[in-house]
Amino acid sequence: MITTLSVEGMTCGACSSAITNELLSLDGVEDASVSLITEEAVVHHDDSIKPEELRENIESCGFDARVISAIEDAMKPRLLTKLKISGMTCSNCSSSITNALQQLEGVVKAEVSLMTEEANVEHESNVSAEKLKEEIEDCGFDAEIGISAIPQNILNVTSQIENLNKLKEIAFWKRNFIKTALVGFPIFIIYHILEPFGVNVSLELFHGLYLESVIQLIACTYIQFTVGVFFWRNAVNSFKHGSGTMDTLVCISTNISYYFSIFTMILGVINNETESSPHTLFETAVLLMNFVSLGKWLESRAKSETSSALSRLISLTSTDCVIVENPEKFDAETGVAGKTISIPTNYLQINDIVDVKPGEKIPADGYILFGSSEVDESLLTGESVPVPKDVNDNVIGGSINGVGHIYVKVSTTSENSQLAKIIKLVKSAQMSRAPIQSYADYVASIFVPTILILSVVTFITWFILCDVLTNKPTIFNDVNGQLYICMKIAISVIVVACPCALGLAAPTAIMVGTGVGASNGILLKGGDVIEIANDIDVVLFDKTGTLTLGKMTVRQINLLGELDRNLVLRLIGALESKSEHPIGHAITANSMSALNVDSFEEEVQNFEVKVGQGLKANVSVNGVEYDVQVGNLKLFPKDILASDPIFSSLEINSDATLAHVMINNKYEGYLELQDVIKEDSASVVTYLKKKGFEVAMVTGDLQKAANKIAQQAGIPLRNVFAEISPAGKERLVRDFKDKGYKVAFVGDGINDSPALASADLGIAIASGSDIAIEAADIVVLNNHTKLAGVASALSLSVRTLKKIKWNFFWSSVYNLTMVPLAMGVLIPWGVQVSPLVAGLSMALSSVSVVISSLFLKRWKAPDISKYGLTDDDEVFDVESGARKANRKPSLIDRLRGLSRKNRAQSDVELNEHLMQ
């Protein structure tokens, strides 16, 4: 079971760590992730723990929590079906229907209203809406199915955006800042600005008690028991759980100031030895809270900017849409829709027809039935140019329709749309923790106790030195006495320390980095991915659909058998029409064009896909069944291949992709296919080489065809691995890793899942409708005709990790510098950090870390257009096979650890190993 909760009140990394530890300590909790930035907790647990128990445990840590969603089984979603019922006359009618529905296996809950004549039934997916309708009709009533959809157990769009924009948090700290400013600054002005200029503000009420002390006491008490309650509560709860947070330090420092001042006032009344009001620290307590509130206000505003990309994505979610009431009556030729109705987007079902007017959001994924337009997909794919769309073109839910009026047939429900998946991926990435974050967690675990110990040691040390030293620093000659000065120094130590800056160093950078990536069509799946991307040595590209467009065309058909050409085309066209591979699409299109048909009606039986080899099936034409096989030579029996030397000569000499045809165990010939390289592949490869990556290509295609594409892309031919099966690609990746290389595999997500999963970093090239590639660590959504997203993903990962390290460096330097200064290492030279200066420094330090992370928004994708094939690239004459460059040790050489003289034998052994 997965429960998501909203958590309010976290201020630093120690807070999120305390909640995580509390949740993980519960029996039945398998995993827990708590994000300081998104203020959410995602808990994986068994059914023995209820979501409310998780909420209670979080609140016991001193934070406000509420359950957002609780998914019992993601594989078996529950449905909510609404039905209209007629014929009910009394409460017995509604009761009988309720009982009948609840007795059905799979029905979780049923509610029947006599007044509205409606039934709301929550049930499992194995219970159909038609079954519910039949059950009601069996009770003697007429029923009509209204809407059946997966209920949304998530916050609505407005609430999600408000949470991400931190509107409540910003308002809370703004109120606290104004409240403490209205109380604190008048006191500061009166007693620290007017009094030094001779304005007498002291008025003795009676012996030892002065008006200014009473005013400060009243003001400070008000702040302590209004604004201060927030810090008190969190500090007490953190003590209960054996941890410390920034709230702990603020609470301790303000309470010391407050109660020390009260003690000073009482002492002055008892002793009655002072001629003026005693010097208290009331204004210090008030202004400390003022500075902390100011810092938190600015920090909240800055943190809201870190989630702006996710907010924009969520804002694309449509809440309502207009559908055609009777889809079966829709005329796709004329666009006559008949009656339309407005419904919540959550209730959209597959095959619904949506009426999308100009400027409206497309509510769900689907394809255009009628009309044409230009669609803005920029926030989803990063492509700024509107995409022309016509009938049968796919559209993405969340994209903005242009000037055309279109009707879209829904292919997926809103919760399964590509926009929903993108949002889920981005939120998951922003919830994840980078491995470097463990440094901050360790520091946070010992930070508060260490600071408190240092504060006590500082107080004792200076108090002793004041009595021991004969020539005391001038600061201790204060009329208020040594105890007062030592107390101020100790308070400065507590106040100046800032665990928040360390806790925010990684999460804010990851939040901004993943958000910037999403805005540019790059989905980074977590902080660990960002770190791994910085360690990559080898970038291994798949060929078809990655370096090339994957839109193959048939260059030539060479039939060598006795069967009629049209019959062969019908047989292979019918077989390949069942394939999703680019080669299959090309052969099908070519056959339909040659035969002048729109589709193949031939019966195909025993269809079988041989991964990395081809297809085979029985195809019936005019009542005659044929055994048809189309693929590479690995598909066919070795004895047939050995019978004719033409096969080996074809494989060696052809620079095209070959698809061999065998019908009824007789070789009928082959088709030559060619692909087109993407326009920016060469630039991306050159860019990667300039950045120090070793670039290689792997393909199942023939060696000469692979060499041709590699030469166009600028990949050294010594780094080309051809005729490799999908399983061989995965073994190749593992072989690289076994030799100590960090490998990034770039594929199109069709046959590359094993290699993507095995690589240190899997990068999937996907169109907007193809993003659900679980095996990949990075998904590039840019236009599938370009490869630039790969360079952008690696560039952004490098920049984000640099920002994380800089944030850690800055926050560490701040604490390592300011804490010693507050302890008084420069007091002998007249330099002291007062509590007020310490408080302001602490407040601004965490703000500076967030602002530093926001500078990631200035990242720009690298301009790869200025990169291209250079003189240093190896040039290959495809016809003669001659290399024209100084040969370097290849990846194969390094992979096997072999010298150049025995490379030929190594290549044979390696390729045999990889082709298996």
Buried (B, 14 or more C-beta within 10 A) or exposed (E): BBBBBBBBBBBBBBBBBBBBBBBEEBEEBEEBBBBBBBBBBBBEBEEEBBBEBBBEBBBEBBBEBEBBBBBBEEEEBBBBBBBEBEBBEEEEBBEBBBEBBEEBEBBBEBEBEBEEBBBBBBBBEEBBBEBBBEBBEEBEBEBEBBBBBBBBBBBEBEEBBBBBBBEEBBEBBBBBBBBBBEBBBEBBEBBEEEBEEEEEEEEBEEEBBBEBBBBBBEBBBBBBEBBBEBBBBBBEBBEEBEBBBBBBBBBBBBBBBBEBBBEBBEBBBEEEEBEEBBBBBBBBBBBBBBBBBBBBBBBBBBBBBBBBBBBBBBBBBBEEBBBBBEBEEBEEEEBEBEEBEEBBBBBBBEEBBBBBEEEBBBBBBBBBBBBBBBBBBBBBBBBEEBBEBEEEBBBBBBBBBBEBBBBBBBBBBBBBBBBBBBBEBBBBBBBBBBEBBEBBBEBBBEBBEBBBEBBEEBBEBBBEBBEEEEEBBEBBEEEEBBEBBBBBBBBBBBBBBBBBBBBBBBBBBBBBBBBBBBBBBBBBBBBBBBBBBBEBBBBBBBBBBBBBBBBBBBEEBEBEBEBEBEBBBBBBBBBBBBBEBBBBBBBBBBBBEBBEEEEBEBEBEEEEBBEBBBBBBBBBBEEEEBBBBBBBBBBBEEEBBEEEEEBEEBBEEBBBBBBBBBBEEEBBBBBBBBBBBBEBBBBBBBBBBEBEBBBBBBBBBBBBBBBBBBBBBBBBBBBBBBBBBBBBBBBBBBBBBEBEBBBBBBBBBBBBBBBBBBBBBBBBBBBBBBBBBEBBBBBBBBBBEBBBBBBBBBBBBBBBBEBBBBBBEBBBEBBEEBBBBBBBEEBEEEEBBBBBBBBBBBBBBBBBBBBBBBEBBEBEBBEBEEBBBEEEBBEBEEEEEEBEBEEEEBBBBBBBEBEEEEBEEBBEEBBEEBBE
